[in-house]
Amino acid sequence: FTLFFLIWFAGAWVISPNSDEFYVLTSKTSASLPPGQNLADPGQKGVQRELHVAGWAVYCPLWWDAERCKVTLIPPGQMGILTSQDGEKTPAEQVLAKVLEKDAAGNIKRCQKGTLEDPLMPGTYRIHPKWFTVEIRPAVTFEPGKVGIKGALTGTPMDSGEVLAKPGQRGIQLEILAQGSHFINPYAYKVE
């Protein structure tokens, strides 16, 4: 047994991400993915949904690949628009995808496929490069003395005879945007 362990350990590699890194793991063995699923869960072959973000781990290259990735920084005054490459199908009547489940730390566990409705605020994120693409966009900013209006590009149609849309309806919204910065998804709202 000791000899087997030494041979295995000699052929294995140790990973331990720095604070600005994480690893994407790919299992070379286990059960195949069901049709339509791009990311693997534990016990499935393929690119794993879960990231290795902290601590030491030993993996044998016969069964695993590991890709080191850097965190994504969204600078102040900017926002991130995520597009999911994997997840549940977004309903036809829905324009933007929704996050369906997050863990205690706020990381996405389940979502719909497509451009997500909620933007990422400035900060540092471990974004799975095989699951999401991120588009960095400037926040909408109004100088002192200026205000803005927003028109919803998604939602249900406005009621007949209404001039302004209610929350959840398409059209010009009643809400006025005050001076300052606003993190508004440009795929959800047009701002003027």
Sequence and secondary structure as in RCSB ss.txt:
>XXXX:A:sequence
FTLFFLIWFAGAWVISPNSDEFYVLTSKTSASLPPGQNLADPGQKGVQRELHVAGWAVYCPLWWDAERCKVTLIP
PGQMGILTSQDGEKTPAEQVLAKVLEKDAAGNIKRCQKGTLEDPLMPGTYRIHPKWFTVEIRPAVTFEPGKVGIK
GALTGTPMDSGEVLAKPGQRGIQLEILAQGSHFINPYAYKVE
>XXXX:A:secstr
 HHHHHHHHHH EEE   TTEEEEEEESSSB   TT  SB TTBSEEEEEEE SS EEE TTTEEEEEEE EEE 
TTEEEEEEESSSB   TT SSB EEEE TTS EEEEBSEEBSS B SEEE   TTTEEEEEEE EEE TT  EEE
EESSSB   TT SSB TTBSEEEEEEE SEEE   TTTEEE 
